[in-house]
Amino acid sequence: MSKIIVITGAGAGLGRELARRFASDGDTVVLLGRTLAKVEALAAELGAPAMAVECDVASPDSVRAAFAAIAERHPKIDVLINNAAIYEPFSVVDATDEQILQPIAINLAGPVFCTRAVVPMMGRGGHIIYVSSESVDVPFAMLSLYQSSKAGLERFSHFMESELEANGIRVTMIRAGQMMTDPKGWTNTPAAMQFYQQCVAKGLDLRERPISQAESVPGIFRAVIDLPPDLHVATVTLHARKL
């Protein structure tokens, strides 16, 4: 049976690949993104009944407006995938206020706002998925805010699993490894070079670490979503491997 699947951060990277996979499987995907043009372009690529909705998950008002718009077409949501996140290496001592606040607002508060909005629209059998990162356990340099926000997200997922059990809503945290997605704007900056050098100093040579392809990952989400109703998986950890 096809599902209504809402994906945050759907305009690029893993979110886009998830949308492509679920749409090809016959599910109805609702694409949330800060840049409306990106999710509209993806919705056009996927065709009806894909739906594009502008949403800045860091803004509670934007989240409320987005889910109100979704409810007009889809009063019941089956799956929410909290994928939206930002990732930028920087040293805290040199960070701007925005660099410090954005990872917390987008990576942690965003999924909280979306969870609050979606639960009233989910019945028994609904499923909320939070996308975390291997960086929670890997000592990358210059990622303290990203790592902290993802660690907080993992704890939040754990508590939501317990809190929503009575509602019949399953909660899963998927910790993803490094994967090849769209190039980031900071990849050729002095901060990027400093990030690489400091990671090497910690024994992490980024050129030697395996990296997976974003299009290889959606099958895991598919398997988690399609579990029989009497089964549940709370945590999935993915790692790239050398071929």
Secondary structure, 3 states (H helix, E strand, C coil): CCCEEEECCCCCHHHHHHHHHHHHCCCEEEEEECCHHHHHHHHHHHCCCCEEEECCCCCHHHHHHHHHHHHHHCCCCCEEEECCCCCCCCCHHHCCHHHHHHHHHHHHHHHHHHHHHHHHHCCCCCEEEEEEEHHHCCCCCCCHHHHHHHHHHHHHHHHHHHHCHHHCCEEEEEEECCEECCCCCCCCCHHHHHHHHHHHHCCCCCCCCCCEEHHHCHHHHHHHHCCCCCCCCCEEECCCCCC
